[in-house]
Amino acid sequence: MLSLALLPFTSLALKTTCLLLLSNLLISFVSLPFSRNIKLSLYRPSVMGPLVEGAIALAVIGFIVFGFQWKPKPSIGSVKNKHVLITGGSSGIGLQIAKEALLQEAFVTIVARNPAKLEIAAEELRKEVKCDARRINTKAADVSKYERISEAIKDSNLWRPIDVLICNAGFLRSAYLENTIIEEVDLTIQTNLTGTLYTLHAALPLMKKREGRPPASVVLMCSLSSLFLLYGHDVYTATKYALRGLAESLRLQLIPYNIRISLVCPGFVDTPLLDQCEAEIEDGHLALVKLFNLYDRRKTEDPKDVARYTLEAVKEGRFITTALFPGMFLTVLSRGLMPADSFLGALIELILYFPLRLISFIIASITPGAVRYVHNKYYKFPKQ
């Protein structure tokens, strides 16, 4: 995800400057033993020093230049004439992805559980995109009902083989775990996690059987809650972390079938779901979300932007995609064994990791006091 193009460098001169700085840093590190005149049996500083350091400099610069140029081969490259199936496609992010895919000349299936909303969404697509109506397919199905979603997937695959599967259906309620009614606990898990598993269970066998195994893609629409908790949304956070684990597990299993998997993690997005949550949340809870998750309604992401970078992730085969801030920093801190999308991106993440880890340590040390302060301000605990 992190590449030099994402940084605020707009000219070749600035990119070259960054490249030279990285080179000098590595040269200084690698040549440190020689600068201290450590006498080795095969090395004499007075004679070989300049030659060795010159060779190291050339090797390091060549290494970084190679990394600057190298990127994994694109996955699909284009969604033109590809079949993109989107669950949760009648509103919000899903509907915007459908619009963007149609603008890029894809065939689109939108799946949603409410037939009335589904028809309204289809009509909106036909009017706004002004595409051939035959490029739009609709299926009414609840992802938490295996028989229904399985039938919808099979019918859609008969219409056109599925090239891109976007698991976007989701559910969110703003409440602490102990205050969440059990029915909503079940609904959150069934929609966000079980519904995704059901969709994949029905679709993957069909996608693996595609003739000639052309490139294909699976997108799990998560959120920054897959990388860092969403305060006071315990069940939701648990389901999003589970989807991240699912993506990491499936990534290797799907390689032989030429299917890439992408984990898309936007921040707060301006959708009807966010409106509903904001209306439900109490003041103390909202204050803590603003504190720990940097929530500011004025700075929410536009669903159109999320749709664009989701399809870019599909075309390039990127494993993890987030908004630049704060997603970039959370990705660095939680990368682990998740694959980088370029050598240079991995190098930049490596350089950023240590200062960001220090910052996270400082934040973690002041967090308990901040929690107590906000709770004391908004909540009254019973006397012991």
C-alpha positions in Angstrom: 0.0 0.0 0.0 2.7 2.5 1.0 4.5 3.6 -2.1 6.4 6.8 -2.9 3.5 7.9 -5.0 1.3 8.1 -1.9 3.7 10.6 -0.2 3.4 14.3 -0.9 6.1 14.3 -3.5 5.0 15.6 -6.8 8.2 15.9 -8.8 11.0 13.7 -9.9 13.6 15.9 -8.1 11.9 15.3 -4.7 11.6 11.6 -5.3 15.3 11.5 -6.2 16.2 13.4 -3.0 14.3 10.9 -1.0 16.1 8.1 -2.8 19.5 9.6 -2.0 18.6 10.1 1.6 17.7 6.4 1.9 20.9 5.4 0.1 23.0 7.5 2.5 21.3 6.0 5.5 22.0 2.5 4.4 25.5 3.2 3.2 26.3 4.7 6.6 24.9 1.7 8.4 26.6 -0.9 6.2 30.0 0.8 6.2 30.1 1.5 9.9 32.6 -1.3 10.7 35.0 0.1 8.0 34.7 3.7 9.3 36.1 2.4 12.7 39.1 0.9 11.0 38.4 -2.6 12.2 41.4 -4.6 10.9 40.3 -7.8 9.3 42.6 -10.3 7.7 41.2 -9.6 4.2 40.7 -5.8 4.6 43.1 -3.0 4.9 41.4 0.4 5.5 44.3 2.5 4.0 44.2 0.7 0.7 40.8 -1.0 0.2 38.6 1.5 2.2 37.5 3.8 -0.7 37.0 0.9 -3.1 34.9 -1.1 -0.7 32.8 1.9 0.4 32.4 2.8 -3.3 31.2 -0.7 -4.1 28.8 -0.7 -1.2 27.4 2.7 -2.3 26.8 1.4 -5.8 25.3 -1.8 -4.5 22.9 0.0 -2.2 21.9 2.6 -4.8 21.3 -0.2 -7.3 19.3 -2.2 -4.7 17.0 0.8 -4.0 16.6 1.8 -7.6 15.5 -1.8 -8.3 13.1 -1.6 -5.5 11.8 1.7 -6.7 10.9 0.1 -10.1 9.7 -3.3 -8.9 6.1 -3.9 -8.2 4.1 -7.2 -8.3 2.4 -7.8 -11.6 -1.1 -6.3 -11.8 -3.9 -8.8 -11.0 -6.9 -8.0 -13.3 -5.6 -4.7 -14.7 -9.0 -3.6 -15.7 -12.6 -4.4 -14.8 -13.9 -3.6 -18.3 -16.3 -6.4 -19.4 -15.6 -8.2 -16.1 -18.4 -9.4 -13.8 -18.3 -7.6 -10.4 -20.7 -9.0 -7.8 -21.3 -6.8 -4.7 -23.1 -7.8 -1.6 -24.7 -5.0 0.4 -25.0 -3.2 -2.9 -28.2 -1.2 -2.5 -26.7 1.8 -0.6 -23.5 3.4 0.8 -20.1 2.1 -0.2 -21.6 -0.9 -2.1 -23.8 1.3 -4.4 -20.9 3.6 -5.1 -18.6 0.7 -6.0 -21.4 -0.5 -8.4 -21.5 3.0 -10.0 -17.7 3.2 -10.4 -17.5 -0.3 -11.9 -20.3 0.5 -14.4 -18.4 3.7 -15.4 -15.4 1.5 -16.0 -17.6 -0.7 -18.3 -18.0 -3.7 -16.0 -21.0 -6.0 -15.7 -22.4 -5.6 -12.2 -24.5 -7.7 -9.9 -25.8 -6.0 -6.7 -27.1 -8.2 -3.9 -29.2 -6.9 -1.0 -31.8 -8.3 1.3 -34.5 -5.7 0.7 -36.1 -6.1 -2.8 -37.7 -2.6 -2.7 -34.3 -0.9 -1.9 -32.6 -3.1 -4.5 -34.9 -1.9 -7.2 -34.5 1.7 -6.3 -30.7 1.2 -6.4 -30.9 -0.4 -9.8 -33.0 2.5 -11.1 -30.5 5.0 -9.7 -27.6 3.1 -11.4 -29.4 3.1 -14.8 -30.2 6.9 -14.6 -26.8 8.1 -13.2 -24.5 6.0 -15.1 -26.6 5.9 -18.3 -25.3 2.4 -19.2 -26.9 -0.4 -21.0 -29.5 -1.9 -18.6 -28.2 -5.4 -19.6 -25.0 -4.6 -17.7 -26.9 -4.6 -14.4 -28.1 -7.7 -12.5 -29.9 -7.6 -9.2 -30.4 -10.4 -6.6 -32.5 -10.1 -3.4 -30.8 -12.3 -0.8 -29.8 -12.1 2.9 -26.1 -13.0 3.3 -26.9 -14.5 6.7 -29.2 -17.1 5.1 -27.0 -19.7 3.3 -29.7 -21.1 1.0 -30.6 -17.6 -0.3 -27.1 -16.2 -0.8 -26.0 -19.5 -2.3 -28.8 -19.4 -4.8 -28.1 -15.8 -5.7 -24.4 -16.5 -6.2 -25.1 -19.5 -8.5 -27.7 -17.6 -10.6 -25.4 -14.6 -11.0 -22.5 -16.9 -12.1 -24.8 -18.4 -14.7 -25.5 -14.9 -16.0 -21.8 -14.3 -16.3 -18.8 -16.0 -14.5 -17.8 -14.0 -11.5 -14.5 -12.2 -11.9 -14.6 -9.9 -8.9 -16.5 -10.7 -5.6 -16.9 -7.8 -3.2 -18.1 -8.9 0.2 -19.5 -5.5 1.4 -22.6 -6.3 3.5 -22.2 -5.1 7.0 -24.0 -4.2 10.2 -23.1 -1.9 13.1 -24.6 -0.9 16.4 -23.1 1.6 18.9 -23.1 0.0 22.3 -20.8 -1.5 24.9 -20.9 -5.3 24.9 -22.8 -5.6 28.1 -25.4 -3.1 26.9 -25.9 -4.8 23.5 -29.0 -7.0 23.3 -28.3 -10.5 22.3 -30.3 -10.3 19.1 -28.0 -7.5 17.9 -24.9 -9.4 18.9 -26.1 -12.3 16.7 -27.1 -10.0 13.8 -23.7 -8.3 13.8 -21.9 -11.6 13.7 -24.2 -13.2 11.2 -24.0 -10.2 8.8 -20.3 -9.2 9.1 -18.7 -12.6 9.6 -21.0 -15.5 8.9 -22.5 -13.7 5.9 -19.1 -13.2 4.4 -18.2 -16.9 5.1 -21.5 -18.0 3.4 -20.8 -15.8 0.4 -17.3 -17.1 0.0 -18.4 -20.7 0.6 -20.8 -20.4 -2.3 -18.7 -18.4 -4.7 -15.1 -19.7 -4.4 -15.8 -23.2 -5.9 -17.4 -21.4 -8.9 -14.5 -19.0 -9.3 -11.9 -21.7 -9.1 -13.6 -23.5 -12.0 -13.3 -20.6 -14.4 -12.1 -21.7 -17.8 -8.4 -21.0 -18.3 -8.2 -19.5 -14.8 -7.9 -15.8 -15.8 -7.1 -13.4 -13.0 -9.9 -12.9 -10.5 -10.3 -11.0 -7.2 -12.0 -11.2 -3.8 -12.5 -8.1 -1.7 -13.3 -8.2 2.0 -14.7 -4.8 2.9 -13.5 -4.2 6.4 -12.6 -0.9 8.2 -9.7 0.5 10.3 -11.3 -1.6 13.0 -9.5 -4.6 11.4 -6.2 -2.9 12.4 -7.2 -1.0 15.6 -10.2 -1.2 17.9 -13.3 1.0 17.4 -13.9 2.1 21.0 -17.2 0.8 22.5 -18.1 -1.3 19.5 -16.9 -4.6 20.8 -18.8 -7.1 18.6 -18.2 -5.1 15.5 -14.4 -4.9 16.2 -14.3 -8.6 16.8 -15.9 -9.4 13.4 -13.6 -7.0 11.5 -10.5 -8.6 13.2 -11.9 -12.0 12.2 -12.2 -10.9 8.5 -8.6 -9.8 8.5 -7.6 -13.2 9.7 -9.8 -14.8 7.1 -8.1 -12.7 4.4 -4.6 -13.7 5.5 -5.6 -17.4 5.6 -7.3 -17.4 2.1 -4.5 -15.4 0.4 -2.1 -18.3 0.1 -4.9 -20.9 -0.6 -6.1 -18.9 -3.6 -2.8 -18.4 -5.3 -2.9 -21.6 -7.4 -6.2 -20.5 -8.8 -5.0 -17.0 -9.8 -7.4 -15.3 -7.4 -6.1 -12.4 -5.4 -7.6 -11.3 -2.2 -7.8 -7.7 -1.0 -8.6 -6.3 2.4 -10.1 -2.8 2.1 -10.0 -0.8 5.4 -11.6 2.7 5.1 -12.0 4.9 8.1 -15.3 6.6 9.0 -17.3 6.9 5.8 -20.2 9.2 5.2 -23.0 6.6 4.8 -26.5 6.1 6.2 -25.0 3.5 8.5 -22.9 6.2 10.1 -25.9 8.5 10.4 -27.8 5.8 12.3 -24.9 5.0 14.7 -24.3 8.7 15.5 -28.0 9.1 16.4 -27.9 6.1 18.8 -24.6 6.8 20.6 -24.6 8.6 24.0 -22.4 11.6 24.7 -19.8 9.9 26.9 -19.4 7.1 24.4 -19.1 9.5 21.5 -16.5 11.5 23.4 -14.3 8.4 23.8 -14.7 7.5 20.1 -13.5 11.0 19.2 -10.6 10.6 21.5 -9.3 7.2 20.6 -10.5 6.9 17.0 -10.1 10.5 15.9 -13.7 10.7 14.9 -14.8 14.0 13.3 -17.9 13.9 11.2 -16.6 16.8 9.1 -13.6 14.7 8.0 -15.4 11.5 7.1 -14.4 9.8 3.8 -16.6 10.1 0.7 -18.0 6.8 -0.5 -17.0 7.7 -4.0 -13.3 7.9 -2.9 -13.6 4.5 -1.2 -15.2 3.0 -4.3 -12.3 4.3 -6.4 -9.5 3.0 -4.3 -11.3 -0.3 -3.8 -11.4 -0.9 -7.6 -7.7 0.2 -7.8 -6.8 -2.4 -5.2 -8.7 -5.0 -7.3 -6.9 -4.1 -10.5 -3.5 -4.0 -8.9 -4.0 -7.0 -6.7 -3.0 -5.1 -3.5 -3.6 -7.1 -0.3 -4.4 -4.2 2.1 -5.7 -0.8 1.2 -6.6 2.0 3.6 -7.0 5.8 3.5 -3.7 7.6 3.8 -4.3 8.9 7.4 -4.5 7.3 9.9 -4.6 4.1 7.9 -1.0 4.4 6.7 0.3 4.4 10.3 -2.0 1.6 11.5 -0.8 -0.5 8.6 2.8 0.0 9.4 2.2 -1.0 13.1 0.1 -4.0 12.3 1.7 -5.3 9.1 3.2 -8.4 10.6 3.5 -11.1 7.8 0.9 -9.4 5.6 2.6 -8.9 2.2 3.9 -5.5 1.1 2.9 -4.3 -2.4 6.3 -3.1 -3.4 9.9 -3.3 -2.3 10.1 0.4 -1.8 6.8 0.4 0.2 8.3 -2.3 2.5 11.5 -0.2 2.9 9.6 3.0 3.8 7.4 1.0 6.3 10.6 -0.4 7.9 12.0 3.2 8.4 8.7 4.5 9.7 8.1 1.5 12.1 10.5 2.6 14.9 9.3 6.2 15.4 5.7 5.1 15.0 6.2 2.3 17.6 7.7 4.9 20.0 4.7 7.1 19.5 2.3 4.2 20.1 4.1 3.4 23.3 3.6 7.0 24.5 -0.1 6.9 23.5 -0.6 3.5 25.3 1.0 4.9 28.5 -1.4 7.9 28.7 -4.5 6.0 27.6 -5.7 4.7 31.0 -5.7 8.2 32.5 -7.6 9.5 29.5 -10.3 6.8 29.9 -10.7 7.6 33.6 -11.0 11.3 32.9 -13.7 11.0 30.3 -15.7 8.4 32.3 -15.6 10.6 35.4 -16.9 13.5 33.3 -19.8 11.7 31.7 -20.6 8.8 34.0 -21.3 8.4 37.7 -20.2 5.2 39.3 -22.1 3.9 42.3 -20.2 4.3 45.6 -18.6 1.2 46.9 
